[in-house]
Amino acid sequence: MASSESSSEPSQAVIGLAPAPETGSSALPAGTFDGTCVVVTGGGTGLGKAIAAEFARLGANIVIASRKPEHLEAGRNEIAAIGAEVIAVECDIRDPESIKAMFDAAIDAFGLPSVLINNAAANFPVPAEDMSPNAWRTVVDITLNGTFLCSREFARRHLADRSRGSIVNVGASYAWTGGPGFAHSAAAKAGVVNMTETLAVEWAPFGIQVNCLVPGLMPHEDMTSDIRSNLGGIHDKDDRQPAMRVGRPRELGYAATFLASPYASFISGHTLVVDGANWQRRSLTNPPVQTVREQMGLGDFQAD
């Protein structure tokens, strides 16, 4: 009989973390965000849309900002179906004037936004040696510079209004670990995490919280092609993560609504990881090293 050590099957004691609550449920009281304007950049698809939906269920008026008209339409329709007031505004977060126009539109519709979710980002896999200078600049410009410019505009308006507000940035765990194949995005997200801590200290005296959320694997329609292809043959209950399941996009929404709620008013400068402990996972013996080029199915590097 084979010993338990030789079996690849998990033991009967392995049950994983509890499943996510059903869609529509909330730990916060109904109406927590009644009359509150919430801006979500990149809110038309994926995790941004899931965050916007949880604020909408709690009574918020939603402003979806995106560069892509088709994303704006999709996000607006989904939030409206929940029963919330929503507008969709085209915005390029690399452009300070476009950001100002988006906030002006938000104020015209709902008043000064009380919550800003900096979710918009750019990302695609590429070995560092193949990365063009323009690819580097574009990802850093959207992910890091865009997050700063939106935060700056939000804070300036609250400082002038002498009113409180809450910013929630969306980071990534490779801000700490590095991200082979994603040097541009990992560097930018590291900047977002660090900037969260700096801005929290600067703006707390003026009533502005700044926190960060780091999502784990939460399958959704806006994932990069490499993640989609890797997930194609894997059932979501396979033992690929300590939680024994993937996350649900609404779980990031639960965390965002909590951090922006009155119940988290003394939390600022914090980065909350929502990934079922996956980023801390280590193996006692590591698998053989595969270069990023091998993992991506690329041949040897050829100099121009």
MARKEVEX-622323 format. One record per residue (C-alpha): x, y, z; residue number from 1; residue in one letter. Coordinates in steps of 0.05 Angstrom, whole numbers, always signed. Layout:
N
<site><px>X</px><py>Y</py><pz>Z</pz><n>NUM</n><res>a</res></site>
...
end
This chain:
304
<site><px>+0</px><py>+0</py><pz>+0</pz><n>1</n><res>m</res></site>
<site><px>+27</px><py>+69</py><pz>-19</pz><n>2</n><res>a</res></site>
<site><px>+43</px><py>+115</py><pz>+39</pz><n>3</n><res>s</res></site>
<site><px>+5</px><py>+181</py><pz>+48</pz><n>4</n><res>s</res></site>
<site><px>+70</px><py>+218</py><pz>+31</pz><n>5</n><res>e</res></site>
<site><px>+70</px><py>+189</py><pz>-39</pz><n>6</n><res>s</res></site>
<site><px>-2</px><py>+207</py><pz>-56</pz><n>7</n><res>s</res></site>
<site><px>-16</px><py>+270</py><pz>-96</pz><n>8</n><res>s</res></site>
<site><px>-88</px><py>+271</py><pz>-72</pz><n>9</n><res>e</res></site>
<site><px>-104</px><py>+320</py><pz>-16</pz><n>10</n><res>p</res></site>
<site><px>-123</px><py>+288</py><pz>+50</pz><n>11</n><res>s</res></site>
<site><px>-195</px><py>+287</py><pz>+74</pz><n>12</n><res>q</res></site>
<site><px>-177</px><py>+341</py><pz>+124</pz><n>13</n><res>a</res></site>
<site><px>-166</px><py>+391</py><pz>+67</pz><n>14</n><res>v</res></site>
<site><px>-229</px><py>+432</py><pz>+60</pz><n>15</n><res>i</res></site>
<site><px>-203</px><py>+500</py><pz>+37</pz><n>16</n><res>g</res></site>
<site><px>-230</px><py>+568</py><pz>+55</pz><n>17</n><res>l</res></site>
<site><px>-305</px><py>+581</py><pz>+58</pz><n>18</n><res>a</res></site>
<site><px>-339</px><py>+601</py><pz>-7</pz><n>19</n><res>p</res></site>
<site><px>-356</px><py>+673</py><pz>-22</pz><n>20</n><res>a</res></site>
<site><px>-425</px><py>+698</py><pz>+0</pz><n>21</n><res>p</res></site>
<site><px>-478</px><py>+699</py><pz>-53</pz><n>22</n><res>e</res></site>
<site><px>-481</px><py>+757</py><pz>-102</pz><n>23</n><res>t</res></site>
<site><px>-522</px><py>+814</py><pz>-71</pz><n>24</n><res>g</res></site>
<site><px>-504</px><py>+800</py><pz>+2</pz><n>25</n><res>s</res></site>
<site><px>-464</px><py>+849</py><pz>+43</pz><n>26</n><res>s</res></site>
<site><px>-432</px><py>+855</py><pz>+112</pz><n>27</n><res>a</res></site>
<site><px>-447</px><py>+930</py><pz>+112</pz><n>28</n><res>l</res></site>
<site><px>-515</px><py>+959</py><pz>+129</pz><n>29</n><res>p</res></site>
<site><px>-561</px><py>+973</py><pz>+70</pz><n>30</n><res>a</res></site>
<site><px>-554</px><py>+1045</py><pz>+48</pz><n>31</n><res>g</res></site>
<site><px>-484</px><py>+1053</py><pz>+75</pz><n>32</n><res>t</res></site>
<site><px>-466</px><py>+1095</py><pz>+14</pz><n>33</n><res>f</res></site>
<site><px>-534</px><py>+1128</py><pz>+2</pz><n>34</n><res>d</res></site>
<site><px>-522</px><py>+1195</py><pz>-33</pz><n>35</n><res>g</res></site>
<site><px>-448</px><py>+1182</py><pz>-40</pz><n>36</n><res>t</res></site>
<site><px>-413</px><py>+1192</py><pz>-107</pz><n>37</n><res>c</res></site>
<site><px>-362</px><py>+1138</py><pz>-123</pz><n>38</n><res>v</res></site>
<site><px>-314</px><py>+1143</py><pz>-182</pz><n>39</n><res>v</res></site>
<site><px>-285</px><py>+1078</py><pz>-209</pz><n>40</n><res>v</res></site>
<site><px>-232</px><py>+1083</py><pz>-262</pz><n>41</n><res>t</res></site>
<site><px>-231</px><py>+1023</py><pz>-309</pz><n>42</n><res>g</res></site>
<site><px>-300</px><py>+1009</py><pz>-280</pz><n>43</n><res>g</res></site>
<site><px>-332</px><py>+982</py><pz>-343</pz><n>44</n><res>g</res></site>
<site><px>-305</px><py>+912</py><pz>-341</pz><n>45</n><res>t</res></site>
<site><px>-272</px><py>+860</py><pz>-296</pz><n>46</n><res>g</res></site>
<site><px>-253</px><py>+876</py><pz>-225</pz><n>47</n><res>l</res></site>
<site><px>-270</px><py>+950</py><pz>-232</pz><n>48</n><res>g</res></site>
<site><px>-341</px><py>+933</py><pz>-252</pz><n>49</n><res>k</res></site>
<site><px>-347</px><py>+884</py><pz>-194</pz><n>50</n><res>a</res></site>
<site><px>-324</px><py>+938</py><pz>-145</pz><n>51</n><res>i</res></site>
<site><px>-372</px><py>+989</py><pz>-175</pz><n>52</n><res>a</res></site>
<site><px>-429</px><py>+938</py><pz>-168</pz><n>53</n><res>a</res></site>
<site><px>-418</px><py>+929</py><pz>-93</pz><n>54</n><res>e</res></site>
<site><px>-419</px><py>+1004</py><pz>-81</pz><n>55</n><res>f</res></site>
<site><px>-482</px><py>+1008</py><pz>-123</pz><n>56</n><res>a</res></site>
<site><px>-516</px><py>+954</py><pz>-81</pz><n>57</n><res>r</res></site>
<site><px>-502</px><py>+997</py><pz>-20</pz><n>58</n><res>l</res></site>
<site><px>-535</px><py>+1059</py><pz>-49</pz><n>59</n><res>g</res></site>
<site><px>-478</px><py>+1096</py><pz>-82</pz><n>60</n><res>a</res></site>
<site><px>-483</px><py>+1138</py><pz>-144</pz><n>61</n><res>n</res></site>
<site><px>-431</px><py>+1111</py><pz>-192</pz><n>62</n><res>i</res></site>
<site><px>-385</px><py>+1145</py><pz>-242</pz><n>63</n><res>v</res></site>
<site><px>-351</px><py>+1096</py><pz>-289</pz><n>64</n><res>i</res></site>
<site><px>-289</px><py>+1123</py><pz>-324</pz><n>65</n><res>a</res></site>
<site><px>-255</px><py>+1088</py><pz>-382</pz><n>66</n><res>s</res></site>
<site><px>-221</px><py>+1103</py><pz>-448</pz><n>67</n><res>r</res></site>
<site><px>-263</px><py>+1053</py><pz>-486</pz><n>68</n><res>k</res></site>
<site><px>-335</px><py>+1069</py><pz>-505</pz><n>69</n><res>p</res></site>
<site><px>-355</px><py>+995</py><pz>-507</pz><n>70</n><res>e</res></site>
<site><px>-330</px><py>+986</py><pz>-436</pz><n>71</n><res>h</res></site>
<site><px>-368</px><py>+1048</py><pz>-413</pz><n>72</n><res>l</res></site>
<site><px>-433</px><py>+1021</py><pz>-443</pz><n>73</n><res>e</res></site>
<site><px>-424</px><py>+952</py><pz>-412</pz><n>74</n><res>a</res></site>
<site><px>-409</px><py>+980</py><pz>-343</pz><n>75</n><res>g</res></site>
<site><px>-466</px><py>+1030</py><pz>-345</pz><n>76</n><res>r</res></site>
<site><px>-517</px><py>+977</py><pz>-365</pz><n>77</n><res>n</res></site>
<site><px>-496</px><py>+930</py><pz>-309</pz><n>78</n><res>e</res></site>
<site><px>-497</px><py>+983</py><pz>-255</pz><n>79</n><res>i</res></site>
<site><px>-563</px><py>+1010</py><pz>-279</pz><n>80</n><res>a</res></site>
<site><px>-593</px><py>+940</py><pz>-275</pz><n>81</n><res>a</res></site>
<site><px>-576</px><py>+940</py><pz>-200</pz><n>82</n><res>i</res></site>
<site><px>-620</px><py>+1001</py><pz>-193</pz><n>83</n><res>g</res></site>
<site><px>-565</px><py>+1052</py><pz>-179</pz><n>84</n><res>a</res></site>
<site><px>-555</px><py>+1120</py><pz>-210</pz><n>85</n><res>e</res></site>
<site><px>-496</px><py>+1116</py><pz>-258</pz><n>86</n><res>v</res></site>
<site><px>-460</px><py>+1157</py><pz>-310</pz><n>87</n><res>i</res></site>
<site><px>-404</px><py>+1135</py><pz>-355</pz><n>88</n><res>a</res></site>
<site><px>-349</px><py>+1184</py><pz>-374</pz><n>89</n><res>v</res></site>
<site><px>-294</px><py>+1175</py><pz>-426</pz><n>90</n><res>e</res></site>
<site><px>-228</px><py>+1190</py><pz>-392</pz><n>91</n><res>c</res></site>
<site><px>-155</px><py>+1179</py><pz>-407</pz><n>92</n><res>d</res></site>
<site><px>-122</px><py>+1178</py><pz>-339</pz><n>93</n><res>i</res></site>
<site><px>-55</px><py>+1196</py><pz>-370</pz><n>94</n><res>r</res></site>
<site><px>-83</px><py>+1265</py><pz>-386</pz><n>95</n><res>d</res></site>
<site><px>-94</px><py>+1313</py><pz>-328</pz><n>96</n><res>p</res></site>
<site><px>-144</px><py>+1354</py><pz>-369</pz><n>97</n><res>e</res></site>
<site><px>-184</px><py>+1291</py><pz>-384</pz><n>98</n><res>s</res></site>
<site><px>-185</px><py>+1275</py><pz>-310</pz><n>99</n><res>i</res></site>
<site><px>-209</px><py>+1344</py><pz>-292</pz><n>100</n><res>k</res></site>
<site><px>-265</px><py>+1339</py><pz>-343</pz><n>101</n><res>a</res></site>
<site><px>-285</px><py>+1271</py><pz>-314</pz><n>102</n><res>m</res></site>
<site><px>-289</px><py>+1300</py><pz>-243</pz><n>103</n><res>f</res></site>
<site><px>-329</px><py>+1360</py><pz>-270</pz><n>104</n><res>d</res></site>
<site><px>-379</px><py>+1312</py><pz>-301</pz><n>105</n><res>a</res></site>
<site><px>-384</px><py>+1273</py><pz>-235</pz><n>106</n><res>a</res></site>
<site><px>-397</px><py>+1337</py><pz>-196</pz><n>107</n><res>i</res></site>
<site><px>-449</px><py>+1360</py><pz>-246</pz><n>108</n><res>d</res></site>
<site><px>-486</px><py>+1293</py><pz>-239</pz><n>109</n><res>a</res></site>
<site><px>-478</px><py>+1275</py><pz>-166</pz><n>110</n><res>f</res></site>
<site><px>-436</px><py>+1327</py><pz>-129</pz><n>111</n><res>g</res></site>
<site><px>-364</px><py>+1320</py><pz>-106</pz><n>112</n><res>l</res></site>
<site><px>-343</px><py>+1246</py><pz>-106</pz><n>113</n><res>p</res></site>
<site><px>-330</px><py>+1220</py><pz>-36</pz><n>114</n><res>s</res></site>
<site><px>-294</px><py>+1157</py><pz>-59</pz><n>115</n><res>v</res></site>
<site><px>-243</px><py>+1145</py><pz>-114</pz><n>116</n><res>l</res></site>
<site><px>-225</px><py>+1074</py><pz>-136</pz><n>117</n><res>i</res></site>
<site><px>-161</px><py>+1076</py><pz>-177</pz><n>118</n><res>n</res></site>
<site><px>-171</px><py>+1010</py><pz>-214</pz><n>119</n><res>n</res></site>
<site><px>-150</px><py>+1027</py><pz>-286</pz><n>120</n><res>a</res></site>
<site><px>-83</px><py>+997</py><pz>-306</pz><n>121</n><res>a</res></site>
<site><px>-46</px><py>+969</py><pz>-366</pz><n>122</n><res>a</res></site>
<site><px>-12</px><py>+901</py><pz>-370</pz><n>123</n><res>n</res></site>
<site><px>+12</px><py>+848</py><pz>-419</pz><n>124</n><res>f</res></site>
<site><px>+65</px><py>+794</py><pz>-414</pz><n>125</n><res>p</res></site>
<site><px>+132</px><py>+806</py><pz>-448</pz><n>126</n><res>v</res></site>
<site><px>+204</px><py>+787</py><pz>-431</pz><n>127</n><res>p</res></site>
<site><px>+243</px><py>+848</py><pz>-409</pz><n>128</n><res>a</res></site>
<site><px>+293</px><py>+841</py><pz>-465</pz><n>129</n><res>e</res></site>
<site><px>+237</px><py>+844</py><pz>-516</pz><n>130</n><res>d</res></site>
<site><px>+201</px><py>+903</py><pz>-485</pz><n>131</n><res>m</res></site>
<site><px>+201</px><py>+966</py><pz>-526</pz><n>132</n><res>s</res></site>
<site><px>+213</px><py>+1033</py><pz>-492</pz><n>133</n><res>p</res></site>
<site><px>+142</px><py>+1053</py><pz>-513</pz><n>134</n><res>n</res></site>
<site><px>+112</px><py>+991</py><pz>-480</pz><n>135</n><res>a</res></site>
<site><px>+149</px><py>+1008</py><pz>-415</pz><n>136</n><res>w</res></site>
<site><px>+126</px><py>+1081</py><pz>-417</pz><n>137</n><res>r</res></site>
<site><px>+54</px><py>+1064</py><pz>-433</pz><n>138</n><res>t</res></site>
<site><px>+44</px><py>+1014</py><pz>-376</pz><n>139</n><res>v</res></site>
<site><px>+79</px><py>+1059</py><pz>-325</pz><n>140</n><res>v</res></site>
<site><px>+42</px><py>+1120</py><pz>-350</pz><n>141</n><res>d</res></site>
<site><px>-27</px><py>+1088</py><pz>-342</pz><n>142</n><res>i</res></site>
<site><px>-15</px><py>+1046</py><pz>-280</pz><n>143</n><res>t</res></site>
<site><px>+29</px><py>+1092</py><pz>-237</pz><n>144</n><res>l</res></site>
<site><px>+23</px><py>+1162</py><pz>-266</pz><n>145</n><res>n</res></site>
<site><px>-52</px><py>+1154</py><pz>-279</pz><n>146</n><res>g</res></site>
<site><px>-64</px><py>+1132</py><pz>-207</pz><n>147</n><res>t</res></site>
<site><px>-25</px><py>+1192</py><pz>-181</pz><n>148</n><res>f</res></site>
<site><px>-59</px><py>+1242</py><pz>-227</pz><n>149</n><res>l</res></site>
<site><px>-129</px><py>+1217</py><pz>-208</pz><n>150</n><res>c</res></site>
<site><px>-111</px><py>+1218</py><pz>-134</pz><n>151</n><res>s</res></site>
<site><px>-82</px><py>+1287</py><pz>-140</pz><n>152</n><res>r</res></site>
<site><px>-144</px><py>+1315</py><pz>-173</pz><n>153</n><res>e</res></site>
<site><px>-190</px><py>+1282</py><pz>-121</pz><n>154</n><res>f</res></site>
<site><px>-148</px><py>+1309</py><pz>-63</pz><n>155</n><res>a</res></site>
<site><px>-143</px><py>+1380</py><pz>-91</pz><n>156</n><res>r</res></site>
<site><px>-218</px><py>+1384</py><pz>-96</pz><n>157</n><res>r</res></site>
<site><px>-229</px><py>+1358</py><pz>-26</pz><n>158</n><res>h</res></site>
<site><px>-175</px><py>+1404</py><pz>+3</pz><n>159</n><res>l</res></site>
<site><px>-210</px><py>+1464</py><pz>-30</pz><n>160</n><res>a</res></site>
<site><px>-277</px><py>+1440</py><pz>-4</pz><n>161</n><res>d</res></site>
<site><px>-251</px><py>+1423</py><pz>+66</pz><n>162</n><res>r</res></site>
<site><px>-286</px><py>+1356</py><pz>+62</pz><n>163</n><res>s</res></site>
<site><px>-266</px><py>+1284</py><pz>+76</pz><n>164</n><res>r</res></site>
<site><px>-255</px><py>+1230</py><pz>+24</pz><n>165</n><res>g</res></site>
<site><px>-229</px><py>+1160</py><pz>+12</pz><n>166</n><res>s</res></site>
<site><px>-182</px><py>+1134</py><pz>-42</pz><n>167</n><res>i</res></site>
<site><px>-173</px><py>+1059</py><pz>-55</pz><n>168</n><res>v</res></site>
<site><px>-117</px><py>+1040</py><pz>-103</pz><n>169</n><res>n</res></site>
<site><px>-112</px><py>+972</py><pz>-135</pz><n>170</n><res>v</res></site>
<site><px>-43</px><py>+941</py><pz>-130</pz><n>171</n><res>g</res></site>
<site><px>-13</px><py>+872</py><pz>-145</pz><n>172</n><res>a</res></site>
<site><px>+27</px><py>+823</py><pz>-104</pz><n>173</n><res>s</res></site>
<site><px>+85</px><py>+825</py><pz>-151</pz><n>174</n><res>y</res></site>
<site><px>+98</px><py>+895</py><pz>-124</pz><n>175</n><res>a</res></site>
<site><px>+135</px><py>+856</py><pz>-69</pz><n>176</n><res>w</res></site>
<site><px>+157</px><py>+793</py><pz>-104</pz><n>177</n><res>t</res></site>
<site><px>+175</px><py>+818</py><pz>-173</pz><n>178</n><res>g</res></site>
<site><px>+138</px><py>+794</py><pz>-234</pz><n>179</n><res>g</res></site>
<site><px>+179</px><py>+757</py><pz>-287</pz><n>180</n><res>p</res></site>
<site><px>+148</px><py>+773</py><pz>-354</pz><n>181</n><res>g</res></site>
<site><px>+116</px><py>+836</py><pz>-325</pz><n>182</n><res>f</res></site>
<site><px>+174</px><py>+882</py><pz>-308</pz><n>183</n><res>a</res></site>
<site><px>+135</px><py>+943</py><pz>-329</pz><n>184</n><res>h</res></site>
<site><px>+72</px><py>+927</py><pz>-290</pz><n>185</n><res>s</res></site>
<site><px>+108</px><py>+901</py><pz>-228</pz><n>186</n><res>a</res></site>
<site><px>+150</px><py>+964</py><pz>-223</pz><n>187</n><res>a</res></site>
<site><px>+89</px><py>+1008</py><pz>-232</pz><n>188</n><res>a</res></site>
<site><px>+48</px><py>+970</py><pz>-180</pz><n>189</n><res>k</res></site>
<site><px>+107</px><py>+974</py><pz>-131</pz><n>190</n><res>a</res></site>
<site><px>+102</px><py>+1049</py><pz>-141</pz><n>191</n><res>g</res></site>
<site><px>+27</px><py>+1048</py><pz>-128</pz><n>192</n><res>v</res></site>
<site><px>+37</px><py>+1011</py><pz>-62</pz><n>193</n><res>v</res></site>
<site><px>+91</px><py>+1058</py><pz>-39</pz><n>194</n><res>n</res></site>
<site><px>+52</px><py>+1120</py><pz>-62</pz><n>195</n><res>m</res></site>
<site><px>-8</px><py>+1096</py><pz>-22</pz><n>196</n><res>t</res></site>
<site><px>+33</px><py>+1100</py><pz>+42</pz><n>197</n><res>e</res></site>
<site><px>+61</px><py>+1169</py><pz>+25</pz><n>198</n><res>t</res></site>
<site><px>-5</px><py>+1200</py><pz>+6</pz><n>199</n><res>l</res></site>
<site><px>-39</px><py>+1170</py><pz>+67</pz><n>200</n><res>a</res></site>
<site><px>+9</px><py>+1208</py><pz>+113</pz><n>201</n><res>v</res></site>
<site><px>+5</px><py>+1273</py><pz>+73</pz><n>202</n><res>e</res></site>
<site><px>-70</px><py>+1276</py><pz>+68</pz><n>203</n><res>w</res></site>
<site><px>-96</px><py>+1245</py><pz>+133</pz><n>204</n><res>a</res></site>
<site><px>-94</px><py>+1313</py><pz>+169</pz><n>205</n><res>p</res></site>
<site><px>-143</px><py>+1338</py><pz>+116</pz><n>206</n><res>f</res></site>
<site><px>-191</px><py>+1279</py><pz>+124</pz><n>207</n><res>g</res></site>
<site><px>-170</px><py>+1238</py><pz>+64</pz><n>208</n><res>i</res></site>
<site><px>-157</px><py>+1163</py><pz>+72</pz><n>209</n><res>q</res></site>
<site><px>-112</px><py>+1127</py><pz>+22</pz><n>210</n><res>v</res></site>
<site><px>-110</px><py>+1051</py><pz>+21</pz><n>211</n><res>n</res></site>
<site><px>-93</px><py>+997</py><pz>-29</pz><n>212</n><res>c</res></site>
<site><px>-124</px><py>+930</py><pz>-48</pz><n>213</n><res>l</res></site>
<site><px>-85</px><py>+872</py><pz>-78</pz><n>214</n><res>v</res></site>
<site><px>-129</px><py>+820</py><pz>-113</pz><n>215</n><res>p</res></site>
<site><px>-112</px><py>+747</py><pz>-121</pz><n>216</n><res>g</res></site>
<site><px>-134</px><py>+704</py><pz>-178</pz><n>217</n><res>l</res></site>
<site><px>-206</px><py>+724</py><pz>-191</pz><n>218</n><res>m</res></site>
<site><px>-226</px><py>+701</py><pz>-261</pz><n>219</n><res>p</res></site>
<site><px>-264</px><py>+753</py><pz>-301</pz><n>220</n><res>h</res></site>
<site><px>-274</px><py>+774</py><pz>-374</pz><n>221</n><res>e</res></site>
<site><px>-219</px><py>+827</py><pz>-373</pz><n>222</n><res>d</res></site>
<site><px>-160</px><py>+782</py><pz>-355</pz><n>223</n><res>m</res></site>
<site><px>-97</px><py>+784</py><pz>-397</pz><n>224</n><res>t</res></site>
<site><px>-92</px><py>+730</py><pz>-450</pz><n>225</n><res>s</res></site>
<site><px>-36</px><py>+692</py><pz>-415</pz><n>226</n><res>d</res></site>
<site><px>-78</px><py>+683</py><pz>-352</pz><n>227</n><res>i</res></site>
<site><px>-139</px><py>+662</py><pz>-392</pz><n>228</n><res>r</res></site>
<site><px>-99</px><py>+609</py><pz>-430</pz><n>229</n><res>s</res></site>
<site><px>-68</px><py>+581</py><pz>-366</pz><n>230</n><res>n</res></site>
<site><px>-137</px><py>+575</py><pz>-334</pz><n>231</n><res>l</res></site>
<site><px>-168</px><py>+543</py><pz>-395</pz><n>232</n><res>g</res></site>
<site><px>-154</px><py>+472</py><pz>-372</pz><n>233</n><res>g</res></site>
<site><px>-160</px><py>+481</py><pz>-297</pz><n>234</n><res>i</res></site>
<site><px>-223</px><py>+472</py><pz>-257</pz><n>235</n><res>h</res></site>
<site><px>-232</px><py>+527</py><pz>-206</pz><n>236</n><res>d</res></site>
<site><px>-233</px><py>+476</py><pz>-148</pz><n>237</n><res>k</res></site>
<site><px>-167</px><py>+444</py><pz>-168</pz><n>238</n><res>d</res></site>
<site><px>-113</px><py>+448</py><pz>-114</pz><n>239</n><res>d</res></site>
<site><px>-73</px><py>+505</py><pz>-144</pz><n>240</n><res>r</res></site>
<site><px>-80</px><py>+554</py><pz>-86</pz><n>241</n><res>q</res></site>
<site><px>-80</px><py>+548</py><pz>-9</pz><n>242</n><res>p</res></site>
<site><px>-153</px><py>+568</py><pz>-7</pz><n>243</n><res>a</res></site>
<site><px>-170</px><py>+509</py><pz>-52</pz><n>244</n><res>m</res></site>
<site><px>-209</px><py>+556</py><pz>-96</pz><n>245</n><res>r</res></site>
<site><px>-202</px><py>+619</py><pz>-136</pz><n>246</n><res>v</res></site>
<site><px>-230</px><py>+686</py><pz>-114</pz><n>247</n><res>g</res></site>
<site><px>-294</px><py>+717</py><pz>-138</pz><n>248</n><res>r</res></site>
<site><px>-291</px><py>+789</py><pz>-165</pz><n>249</n><res>p</res></site>
<site><px>-345</px><py>+811</py><pz>-116</pz><n>250</n><res>r</res></site>
<site><px>-298</px><py>+793</py><pz>-59</pz><n>251</n><res>e</res></site>
<site><px>-253</px><py>+850</py><pz>-80</pz><n>252</n><res>l</res></site>
<site><px>-316</px><py>+893</py><pz>-80</pz><n>253</n><res>g</res></site>
<site><px>-331</px><py>+872</py><pz>-9</pz><n>254</n><res>y</res></site>
<site><px>-261</px><py>+894</py><pz>+13</pz><n>255</n><res>a</res></site>
<site><px>-265</px><py>+961</py><pz>-25</pz><n>256</n><res>a</res></site>
<site><px>-333</px><py>+979</py><pz>+5</pz><n>257</n><res>t</res></site>
<site><px>-307</px><py>+964</py><pz>+74</pz><n>258</n><res>f</res></site>
<site><px>-243</px><py>+1006</py><pz>+67</pz><n>259</n><res>l</res></site>
<site><px>-284</px><py>+1065</py><pz>+42</pz><n>260</n><res>a</res></site>
<site><px>-339</px><py>+1058</py><pz>+94</pz><n>261</n><res>s</res></site>
<site><px>-345</px><py>+1094</py><pz>+161</pz><n>262</n><res>p</res></site>
<site><px>-326</px><py>+1028</py><pz>+195</pz><n>263</n><res>y</res></site>
<site><px>-255</px><py>+1034</py><pz>+168</pz><n>264</n><res>a</res></site>
<site><px>-245</px><py>+1108</py><pz>+180</pz><n>265</n><res>s</res></site>
<site><px>-182</px><py>+1096</py><pz>+223</pz><n>266</n><res>f</res></site>
<site><px>-149</px><py>+1053</py><pz>+170</pz><n>267</n><res>i</res></site>
<site><px>-104</px><py>+1091</py><pz>+123</pz><n>268</n><res>s</res></site>
<site><px>-38</px><py>+1075</py><pz>+88</pz><n>269</n><res>g</res></site>
<site><px>-55</px><py>+1001</py><pz>+89</pz><n>270</n><res>h</res></site>
<site><px>-50</px><py>+950</py><pz>+33</pz><n>271</n><res>t</res></site>
<site><px>-100</px><py>+894</py><pz>+41</pz><n>272</n><res>l</res></site>
<site><px>-86</px><py>+830</py><pz>+2</pz><n>273</n><res>v</res></site>
<site><px>-148</px><py>+791</py><pz>-19</pz><n>274</n><res>v</res></site>
<site><px>-119</px><py>+726</py><pz>-47</pz><n>275</n><res>d</res></site>
<site><px>-130</px><py>+669</py><pz>+2</pz><n>276</n><res>g</res></site>
<site><px>-56</px><py>+670</py><pz>+24</pz><n>277</n><res>a</res></site>
<site><px>-33</px><py>+652</py><pz>-46</pz><n>278</n><res>n</res></site>
<site><px>+23</px><py>+703</py><pz>-52</pz><n>279</n><res>w</res></site>
<site><px>+57</px><py>+676</py><pz>+10</pz><n>280</n><res>q</res></site>
<site><px>+57</px><py>+605</py><pz>-17</pz><n>281</n><res>r</res></site>
<site><px>+124</px><py>+570</py><pz>-20</pz><n>282</n><res>r</res></site>
<site><px>+143</px><py>+498</py><pz>-37</pz><n>283</n><res>s</res></site>
<site><px>+192</px><py>+458</py><pz>+5</pz><n>284</n><res>l</res></site>
<site><px>+225</px><py>+437</py><pz>-60</pz><n>285</n><res>t</res></site>
<site><px>+220</px><py>+482</py><pz>-120</pz><n>286</n><res>n</res></site>
<site><px>+203</px><py>+458</py><pz>-190</pz><n>287</n><res>p</res></site>
<site><px>+256</px><py>+463</py><pz>-244</pz><n>288</n><res>p</res></site>
<site><px>+268</px><py>+534</py><pz>-268</pz><n>289</n><res>v</res></site>
<site><px>+237</px><py>+554</py><pz>-334</pz><n>290</n><res>q</res></site>
<site><px>+257</px><py>+619</py><pz>-366</pz><n>291</n><res>t</res></site>
<site><px>+203</px><py>+669</py><pz>-381</pz><n>292</n><res>v</res></site>
<site><px>+216</px><py>+657</py><pz>-455</pz><n>293</n><res>r</res></site>
<site><px>+203</px><py>+583</py><pz>-447</pz><n>294</n><res>e</res></site>
<site><px>+140</px><py>+595</py><pz>-407</pz><n>295</n><res>q</res></site>
<site><px>+114</px><py>+640</py><pz>-462</pz><n>296</n><res>m</res></site>
<site><px>+133</px><py>+592</py><pz>-517</pz><n>297</n><res>g</res></site>
<site><px>+184</px><py>+640</py><pz>-547</pz><n>298</n><res>l</res></site>
<site><px>+249</px><py>+621</py><pz>-582</pz><n>299</n><res>g</res></site>
<site><px>+318</px><py>+647</py><pz>-566</pz><n>300</n><res>d</res></site>
<site><px>+326</px><py>+722</py><pz>-564</pz><n>301</n><res>f</res></site>
<site><px>+348</px><py>+752</py><pz>-630</pz><n>302</n><res>q</res></site>
<site><px>+380</px><py>+821</py><pz>-629</pz><n>303</n><res>a</res></site>
<site><px>+354</px><py>+870</py><pz>-680</pz><n>304</n><res>d</res></site>
end
